[in-house]
Amino acid sequence: MAAKKDPIPLLTPYKMGEFDLSHRIVLAPLTRGRSYNNVPQPHAAVYYSQRATEGGLLIAEATGVSDTSQGYRDTPGIWTKEQVEAWKPIVDAVHQKGAIFFLQMWHVGRVSTYGFQPNGQSPISSTNKGITPGLDGVDWAPPRRLSIDEIPSIVNDFRVAARNAIEAGFDGVEIHGANGYLIEQFLKNKVNDRTDSYGGSLENRCRFALEIVEAVANEIGSNRVGIRLSPYNRFMESIDSDPDKLGLYMANELNKFDIRYLHVIDSRVYSGAGIEDKVPRKLLPMRKAFKNTFIVASGYNRSKGNLAISKNYADLVAFGRFFLANPDLVRRYEIDAPLNMYDRSTFGTPDPVVGYTDYPFLEEANNE
């Protein structure tokens, strides 16, 4: 009689509040520039349903909460009726596969140009300080510092967007508080140079993010809300002098709202290429502090993901580029099959197929 194999940690079930997940592999939110004129397109239904599995969690691409929230070409929105209606068949296609679908909501803040802003106005931010012109080959527009009186309207944009997401059929929303975008522009002290109640102290810098969490949780229920943070990330020159303290403070404060999950981008210094049998431990204080589901991302592969789960470093692991290039990533990880390699050159193209829905499934790859 053959010995019984130990279960693969990433393939073990998990109960995320009311959501019964059949495995721990999450589709990370990936910016896709294929929503023409900021309206989701039918090809997105193909893309997401390809990656949907019974009891799997998918997080949709970053989606704008207002007409001032855009900074990249053809990214989707959720602030108009047309956008809400366009999302519905995409959500339906994912639900038909039995998956759980959350929408990531964002505002890019100063990561924008005049061309993406209504009437060619300045992007808004926590600060008047702009991103270095030419960074990533873009002529970033100098931002305009939001006044205290304007901040409630931005919070309300997130609240309305969350309501719209639920109307579109999503199971919940993820607030994008990472990667140098508007929320993180308030959180991090190398960007936020305010001297009012939204700047200076750690508590003040976190106020904007927590007001958004509270408003969204009150609107749609805390069980439908997650947030993504990246205290160690330096993307778009968004840096904090004490990321350990920032991350731990946010983890503790988020407990007050009893939101469904905290999704954190791991420090790239401690992830990515490297020792296969070593799990990064930088996020352990946040993991221990936060009371509900903890999701990690950045640089994880099959072995590191399994270790993260088996060592209780995380409840779920989000995969981005590997899940993009392997629509059947769950199946491949289950049988430890080889992976397709992703093609960076197609990440940002507007093509509705190439680099989007044309990555082969395992059976197709084997038949070639």
Rosetta blueprint (number, residue, H / E / L):
1 M L
2 A L
3 A L
4 K L
5 K L
6 D L
7 P L
8 I L
9 P H
10 L H
11 L H
12 T L
13 P L
14 Y E
15 K E
16 M E
17 G L
18 E L
19 F E
20 D E
21 L E
22 S L
23 H L
24 R L
25 I E
26 V E
27 L E
28 A L
29 P L
30 L L
31 T L
32 R L
33 G L
34 R L
35 S L
36 Y H
37 N H
38 N H
39 V L
40 P L
41 Q L
42 P L
43 H H
44 A H
45 A H
46 V H
47 Y H
48 Y H
49 S H
50 Q H
51 R L
52 A L
53 T L
54 E L
55 G L
56 G L
57 L E
58 L E
59 I E
60 A E
61 E E
62 A E
63 T E
64 G E
65 V L
66 S L
67 D L
68 T L
69 S L
70 Q L
71 G L
72 Y L
73 R L
74 D L
75 T L
76 P L
77 G E
78 I L
79 W L
80 T L
81 K H
82 E H
83 Q H
84 V H
85 E H
86 A H
87 W H
88 K H
89 P H
90 I H
91 V H
92 D H
93 A H
94 V H
95 H H
96 Q H
97 K L
98 G L
99 A L
100 I E
101 F E
102 F E
103 L E
104 Q E
105 M E
106 W E
107 H L
108 V L
109 G L
110 R L
111 V L
112 S L
113 T L
114 Y H
115 G H
116 F H
117 Q L
118 P H
119 N H
120 G H
121 Q L
122 S L
123 P L
124 I E
125 S E
126 S L
127 T L
128 N L
129 K L
130 G L
131 I L
132 T L
133 P L
134 G L
135 L H
136 D H
137 G H
138 V L
139 D L
140 W L
141 A L
142 P L
143 P L
144 R E
145 R E
146 L L
147 S L
148 I H
149 D H
150 E H
151 I H
152 P H
153 S H
154 I H
155 V H
156 N H
157 D H
158 F H
159 R H
160 V H
161 A H
162 A H
163 R H
164 N H
165 A H
166 I H
167 E H
168 A H
169 G L
170 F L
171 D L
172 G E
173 V E
174 E E
175 I E
176 H E
177 G E
178 A L
179 N L
180 G L
181 Y L
182 L H
183 I H
184 E H
185 Q H
186 F H
187 L H
188 K L
189 N L
190 K L
191 V L
192 N L
193 D L
194 R L
195 T L
196 D L
197 S L
198 Y L
199 G L
200 G L
201 S L
202 L H
203 E H
204 N H
205 R H
206 C H
207 R H
208 F H
209 A H
210 L H
211 E H
212 I H
213 V H
214 E H
215 A H
216 V H
217 A H
218 N H
219 E H
220 I H
221 G L
222 S H
223 N H
224 R H
225 V E
226 G E
227 I E
228 R E
229 L E
230 S L
231 P L
232 Y L
233 N L
234 R L
235 F H
236 M H
237 E H
238 S L
239 I L
240 D L
241 S L
242 D L
243 P H
244 D H
245 K H
246 L H
247 G H
248 L H
249 Y H
250 M H
251 A H
252 N H
253 E H
254 L H
255 N H
256 K H
257 F H
258 D L
259 I L
260 R L
261 Y E
262 L E
263 H E
264 V E
265 I E
266 D L
267 S L
268 R H
269 V H
270 Y H
271 S L
272 G L
273 A L
274 G L
275 I L
276 E L
277 D L
278 K L
279 V L
280 P L
281 R L
282 K L
283 L L
284 L H
285 P H
286 M H
287 R H
288 K H
289 A H
290 F L
291 K L
292 N L
293 T E
294 F E
295 I E
296 V E
297 A E
298 S L
299 G L
300 Y L
301 N L
302 R H
303 S H
304 K H
305 G H
306 N H
307 L H
308 A H
309 I H
310 S H
311 K L
312 N L
313 Y L
314 A L
315 D L
316 L E
317 V E
318 A E
319 F E
320 G L
321 R H
322 F H
323 F H
324 L H
325 A H
326 N L
327 P L
328 D L
329 L H
330 V H
331 R H
332 R H
333 Y H
334 E H
335 I H
336 D L
337 A L
338 P L
339 L L
340 N L
341 M L
342 Y L
343 D L
344 R H
345 S H
346 T H
347 F L
348 G L
349 T L
350 P L
351 D L
352 P L
353 V L
354 V L
355 G L
356 Y L
357 T L
358 D L
359 Y L
360 P L
361 F L
362 L H
363 E H
364 E H
365 A H
366 N H
367 N H
368 E L
